[in-house]
Amino acid sequence: MKYLIVGLGNIGSEYADTRHNIGFMILDAFAKASNISFQTDRYGDVAHFRLKNKLLTLLKPSTFMNLSGNAVRYWKEKESIDNDHILILVDDIALPFGAIRIKPSGSDAGHNGLKHIAQMLGTQAYPRLRFGIGNDFPRGCQVDYVLGPFTPEQRQQLPERIDVACEAIRAFCLQGLARAMNQYNNK
């Protein structure tokens, strides 16, 4: 079976350690723990590897967040991967920092990356792992918050929370969506 694991983020050093790039951070940690590296390819940085009997394609789109759907659609079609074997790693301001929610589908909740993916796939029915970044920002400052760095306290907790997200990715691929949801949605 084939899987496409997509970490959403923006390319460029000015975005590297921002909350909006948590998808890239999770995928980087997952690749490092799996002892694989990314290569620049069409629409992003890509890595391929085998996890037991599963073939995984890891993707960090280079299309910027708002055009992520172009990369997702291209690699989904190139690798012949079903929508239910795609997992999008995305930041979520509606969740407290470090909380993880895996869902089989859903709305974009105002997230432009998810919105473009749904447009390009023609459906909102694709799994996503939402990583909470919290919402501790004054009214009207959402963009600055999302594109800003984690607080020192969050930065200290981040490695452990990213490790949990990586475990959830493995569970999604090896045990299936339902078991991954049961095991990680309240962890």
KEKE-3310 file (N, C-alpha, C; in steps of 0.2 Angstrom, whole numbers, plus 5000, padded with zeros to 4 digits):
npx = (5004:5002:5006:5004:5012:5010:5017:5012:5018:5028:5040:5057:5068:5063:5051:5054:5054:5041:5024:5015:5023:5023:5019:5030:5040:5036:5037:5050:5056:5051:5057:5070:5070:5068:5079:5081:5082:5077:5074:5075:5062:5049:5037:5041:5050:5055:5053:5056:5051:5051:5040:5039:5028:5023:5023:5029:5027:5035:5031:5036:5028:5034:5026:5022:5010:4997:4995:4996:4988:4992:5004:5000:4990:4998:5008:4999:4993:5004:5010:4999:4990:4977:4964:4961:4973:4981:4989:4988:4998:4995:4994:4984:4974:4963:4965:4972:4990:5000:4991:4984:4974:4967:4958:4946:4941:4934:4930:4939:4941:4945:4958:4970:4978:4973:4961:4964:4969:4958:4951:4959:4959:4946:4937:4933:4936:4949:4961:4968:4980:4979:4988:4989:4991:4987:4979:4983:4982:4980:4964:4963:4976:4979:4986:5000:5002:5001:5011:5022:5035:5036:5033:5046:5042:5034:5043:5051:5043:5040:5048:5044:5030:5030:5036:5026:5016:5023:5023:5009:5008:5015:5006:4994:4998:5002:4992:4980:4967:4956:4961:4972:4966:4959:4969:4977:4970:4967:4979)
npy = (4994:5011:5027:5045:5057:5073:5088:5103:5120:5135:5140:5146:5155:5165:5160:5148:5144:5146:5145:5142:5133:5121:5108:5106:5105:5093:5083:5084:5079:5066:5061:5062:5053:5041:5040:5045:5056:5071:5075:5088:5090:5089:5102:5102:5096:5080:5063:5046:5030:5014:5008:4995:4985:4995:5009:5024:5041:5056:5073:5090:5103:5115:5126:5136:5140:5143:5137:5124:5113:5110:5103:5092:5086:5083:5074:5064:5059:5055:5045:5037:5036:5034:5045:5042:5038:5048:5060:5075:5086:5099:5115:5122:5134:5133:5123:5119:5122:5110:5100:5086:5081:5069:5067:5060:5068:5085:5102:5116:5126:5139:5138:5142:5133:5120:5123:5125:5113:5105:5111:5107:5093:5091:5087:5087:5076:5069:5063:5072:5078:5088:5100:5108:5125:5134:5149:5162:5177:5194:5202:5203:5201:5188:5184:5188:5181:5167:5167:5169:5165:5151:5152:5154:5144:5135:5131:5123:5113:5108:5097:5085:5085:5085:5072:5064:5067:5061:5048:5046:5047:5035:5026:5029:5024:5011:5005:5010:5023:5024:5017:5025:5038:5034:5031:5043:5055:5061:5062)
npz = (5000:4997:5003:5005:5014:5019:5024:5028:5025:5023:5012:5014:5024:5032:5037:5043:5057:5061:5068:5058:5050:5056:5050:5041:5051:5058:5048:5045:5057:5057:5046:5049:5061:5054:5047:5034:5020:5012:4995:4982:4971:4959:4963:4977:4991:4993:4999:4999:5006:5014:5026:5035:5027:5019:5007:5008:5003:5007:5008:5007:5002:4990:4985:4993:5006:5002:4990:4991:4986:4973:4973:4981:4973:4962:4966:4972:4961:4953:4960:4962:4973:4984:4990:5004:5009:5010:5021:5028:5036:5047:5054:5068:5074:5082:5091:5107:5111:5105:5105:5097:5083:5073:5058:5047:5037:5033:5036:5029:5039:5038:5034:5023:5016:5017:5011:4997:4994:4995:4984:4973:4974:4973:4983:5001:5008:5014:5024:5039:5050:5063:5071:5086:5088:5097:5102:5107:5105:5102:5096:5079:5076:5071:5059:5062:5073:5069:5059:5067:5079:5090:5107:5121:5131:5124:5114:5121:5125:5112:5105:5111:5108:5095:5093:5097:5087:5076:5080:5078:5064:5060:5066:5059:5046:5048:5056:5053:5050:5059:5071:5074:5076:5088:5097:5097:5097:5109:5116)
capx = (5000:5006:5004:5007:5012:5011:5018:5011:5022:5030:5047:5061:5071:5059:5046:5057:5052:5035:5019:5012:5027:5023:5019:5037:5044:5034:5039:5058:5057:5049:5062:5076:5069:5068:5085:5080:5083:5073:5077:5071:5059:5043:5033:5043:5055:5051:5057:5052:5054:5046:5038:5036:5026:5020:5027:5028:5030:5034:5031:5035:5027:5037:5022:5019:5004:4990:4994:4998:4985:4995:5009:4997:4987:5003:5011:4994:4992:5010:5011:4993:4988:4970:4963:4961:4980:4984:4988:4990:5000:4993:4993:4977:4973:4957:4967:4977:4996:5002:4985:4983:4968:4967:4951:4946:4939:4932:4931:4946:4941:4948:4965:4970:4982:4967:4956:4967:4970:4951:4949:4963:4957:4938:4934:4936:4937:4955:4963:4973:4983:4979:4993:4987:4996:4984:4976:4984:4984:4974:4960:4966:4983:4980:4992:5006:5003:5002:5017:5027:5039:5034:5036:5051:5039:5031:5048:5053:5038:5039:5051:5040:5024:5032:5037:5019:5014:5027:5020:5003:5009:5016:5000:4990:5000:5002:4986:4974:4964:4952:4965:4976:4962:4957:4975:4981:4966:4967:4985)
capy = (5000:5018:5033:5052:5061:5080:5093:5110:5125:5140:5139:5152:5156:5169:5156:5142:5142:5149:5141:5140:5128:5115:5103:5104:5102:5086:5079:5084:5075:5060:5059:5061:5047:5036:5040:5047:5063:5074:5078:5093:5087:5094:5105:5102:5092:5073:5057:5039:5025:5008:5007:4988:4984:5001:5013:5031:5047:5062:5079:5097:5107:5122:5130:5141:5137:5144:5134:5117:5108:5109:5098:5086:5083:5080:5068:5059:5056:5052:5039:5033:5036:5035:5050:5040:5036:5054:5063:5081:5088:5106:5119:5123:5138:5131:5118:5121:5121:5103:5095:5082:5078:5066:5067:5058:5074:5090:5109:5119:5130:5145:5137:5142:5127:5115:5125:5124:5105:5103:5113:5103:5086:5090:5085:5088:5069:5067:5063:5077:5078:5095:5101:5114:5130:5139:5156:5167:5183:5199:5203:5207:5199:5181:5182:5189:5175:5161:5167:5171:5160:5148:5155:5149:5138:5131:5128:5118:5107:5106:5091:5079:5085:5083:5065:5061:5068:5056:5041:5046:5046:5028:5022:5030:5020:5004:5002:5013:5029:5023:5016:5031:5042:5032:5031:5049:5061:5064:5061)
capz = (5000:4996:5007:5004:5020:5017:5029:5026:5027:5018:5010:5015:5030:5036:5039:5045:5064:5063:5070:5052:5047:5060:5046:5039:5057:5060:5043:5046:5063:5055:5041:5053:5065:5049:5044:5027:5018:5006:4988:4979:4966:4957:4968:4984:4994:4993:5001:4998:5010:5016:5033:5035:5020:5016:5004:5010:5000:5011:5004:5009:4996:4989:4982:4998:5009:4999:4983:4992:4982:4967:4975:4983:4967:4957:4969:4973:4954:4951:4964:4962:4980:4985:4995:5011:5011:5011:5027:5028:5043:5047:5060:5069:5080:5086:5096:5112:5109:5106:5105:5090:5081:5067:5056:5040:5032:5037:5032:5029:5045:5036:5033:5015:5013:5016:5006:4991:4993:4993:4977:4969:4974:4972:4989:5008:5011:5014:5031:5041:5057:5065:5077:5089:5090:5102:5099:5112:5101:5102:5091:5073:5075:5069:5054:5065:5078:5065:5056:5072:5082:5096:5113:5124:5134:5118:5111:5126:5124:5105:5103:5114:5105:5088:5093:5097:5080:5072:5082:5075:5057:5060:5067:5053:5040:5050:5060:5050:5052:5065:5077:5075:5079:5095:5101:5098:5097:5116:5119)
cpx = (5004:5002:5007:5006:5014:5012:5017:5016:5024:5038:5051:5062:5067:5053:5048:5054:5046:5030:5016:5016:5027:5023:5026:5041:5043:5037:5047:5060:5056:5054:5068:5076:5069:5074:5085:5081:5079:5077:5072:5068:5053:5039:5035:5049:5052:5056:5053:5055:5049:5046:5035:5034:5022:5025:5025:5031:5029:5035:5031:5035:5031:5033:5019:5012:4998:4989:4997:4995:4988:5000:5005:4994:4992:5006:5006:4993:4998:5011:5005:4991:4981:4969:4963:4968:4984:4983:4992:4992:4999:4993:4986:4976:4967:4959:4972:4984:4998:4997:4985:4976:4968:4960:4951:4944:4937:4932:4938:4947:4945:4956:4966:4974:4977:4962:4958:4968:4963:4949:4953:4961:4949:4934:4937:4938:4944:4958:4968:4974:4983:4983:4991:4993:4993:4982:4977:4986:4978:4970:4963:4973:4984:4986:4999:5007:5005:5009:5023:5030:5035:5037:5041:5048:5037:5037:5051:5049:5038:5042:5046:5033:5025:5033:5030:5016:5017:5024:5013:5003:5010:5010:4995:4992:5000:4996:4979:4971:4961:4956:4969:4972:4961:4963:4978:4977:4966:4973:4989)
cpy = (5006:5023:5039:5056:5068:5085:5100:5115:5130:5139:5146:5153:5160:5166:5150:5139:5145:5143:5138:5134:5122:5108:5101:5102:5095:5082:5079:5079:5068:5057:5057:5054:5041:5035:5041:5054:5065:5076:5083:5090:5092:5095:5104:5097:5085:5068:5051:5034:5020:5008:5000:4987:4990:5006:5020:5036:5053:5068:5085:5101:5114:5127:5136:5138:5137:5141:5126:5112:5106:5103:5092:5083:5080:5074:5062:5055:5052:5045:5034:5031:5038:5041:5048:5038:5042:5057:5069:5084:5096:5109:5121:5128:5137:5126:5121:5119:5113:5098:5092:5080:5076:5065:5064:5063:5080:5097:5111:5124:5136:5144:5137:5136:5122:5117:5124:5117:5103:5105:5108:5096:5085:5088:5087:5082:5067:5068:5069:5076:5085:5095:5107:5119:5135:5145:5161:5173:5188:5200:5206:5205:5192:5180:5183:5183:5169:5161:5169:5165:5157:5152:5151:5143:5133:5127:5123:5112:5104:5099:5085:5079:5083:5075:5061:5061:5062:5049:5041:5044:5038:5024:5023:5025:5013:5001:5005:5019:5029:5022:5022:5036:5041:5033:5038:5055:5065:5064:5068)
cpz = (5000:5000:5005:5011:5018:5023:5026:5029:5022:5018:5012:5022:5035:5039:5043:5052:5066:5065:5063:5048:5051:5056:5043:5045:5058:5055:5043:5051:5061:5050:5045:5057:5060:5045:5036:5026:5012:5000:4985:4972:4963:4962:4975:4985:4995:4996:5001:5002:5011:5023:5033:5028:5017:5013:5005:5005:5005:5007:5008:5003:4995:4985:4987:5000:5005:4992:4985:4988:4976:4968:4977:4978:4963:4960:4971:4966:4952:4954:4965:4969:4981:4991:5002:5013:5010:5018:5027:5035:5043:5054:5061:5075:5084:5092:5101:5109:5110:5105:5097:5089:5074:5065:5049:5035:5036:5033:5033:5035:5044:5034:5025:5012:5012:5011:4999:4989:4991:4986:4972:4968:4973:4977:4996:5011:5010:5022:5033:5048:5059:5071:5080:5090:5094:5098:5104:5108:5102:5096:5085:5072:5074:5065:5058:5070:5074:5062:5060:5075:5088:5102:5116:5127:5129:5115:5115:5125:5117:5103:5105:5110:5098:5088:5093:5090:5075:5073:5078:5068:5056:5061:5062:5047:5042:5053:5057:5053:5059:5072:5079:5078:5087:5099:5102:5098:5104:5120:5120)
residu = (MET:LYS:TYR:LEU:ILE:VAL:GLY:LEU:GLY:ASN:ILE:GLY:SER:GLU:TYR:ALA:ASP:THR:ARG:HIS:ASN:ILE:GLY:PHE:MET:ILE:LEU:ASP:ALA:PHE:ALA:LYS:ALA:SER:ASN:ILE:SER:PHE:GLN:THR:ASP:ARG:TYR:GLY:ASP:VAL:ALA:HIS:PHE:ARG:LEU:LYS:ASN:LYS:LEU:LEU:THR:LEU:LEU:LYS:PRO:SER:THR:PHE:MET:ASN:LEU:SER:GLY:ASN:ALA:VAL:ARG:TYR:TRP:LYS:GLU:LYS:GLU:SER:ILE:ASP:ASN:ASP:HIS:ILE:LEU:ILE:LEU:VAL:ASP:ASP:ILE:ALA:LEU:PRO:PHE:GLY:ALA:ILE:ARG:ILE:LYS:PRO:SER:GLY:SER:ASP:ALA:GLY:HIS:ASN:GLY:LEU:LYS:HIS:ILE:ALA:GLN:MET:LEU:GLY:THR:GLN:ALA:TYR:PRO:ARG:LEU:ARG:PHE:GLY:ILE:GLY:ASN:ASP:PHE:PRO:ARG:GLY:CYS:GLN:VAL:ASP:TYR:VAL:LEU:GLY:PRO:PHE:THR:PRO:GLU:GLN:ARG:GLN:GLN:LEU:PRO:GLU:ARG:ILE:ASP:VAL:ALA:CYS:GLU:ALA:ILE:ARG:ALA:PHE:CYS:LEU:GLN:GLY:LEU:ALA:ARG:ALA:MET:ASN:GLN:TYR:ASN:ASN:LYS)
# end
